[in-house]
């Protein structure tokens, strides 16, 4: 298979995986659900690198923006992106970049965790802007319940990617 075809195929595969995994969600009172998206977005970056990972994640976000029901709970449209969890959706873009730029284990894991922090920071700021809640209250509501899980997911994604890299030809 040509390299270009392979990259397009893996990009489409990850768009599909992110879209399916997004449907596994637990609704929360903050209107920001618990999902497995962070795990798959981080895996996408670690496994495919920042360029292809960013492309797959951006296609996922754009599909959702135009109305495809790829966001959690089969939602789609700009209203989801400008809604309470939209900052996290936008934050997936720097998350996948940071997960994809490291080469050595310690650097990759550190950059991945930095990507999680940036994703959460954007999510909190977005929520804060929509609700006029102060930063600490917004953080406690939409980030604190999830951030530890997302750090763990980021680390798990790294180790999964290491196993997969030895089995598939990227």
Secondary structure, 3 states (H helix, E strand, C coil): CCHHHHHHHHHHHHHHHHHHHCCCEECCCCCCCEECHHHHHHHHHHHHHHHHHHHHHHHHHHHHHCCCCCEHHHECCHHHHCCCCHHHHHHHHHHHHHHHHCCCHHHHHHHHHHHHHHHHHHHHHHHHHHHCCCHHHHHHHHCHHHHHHHHHHHHHHHHHHHHHHCCCCC
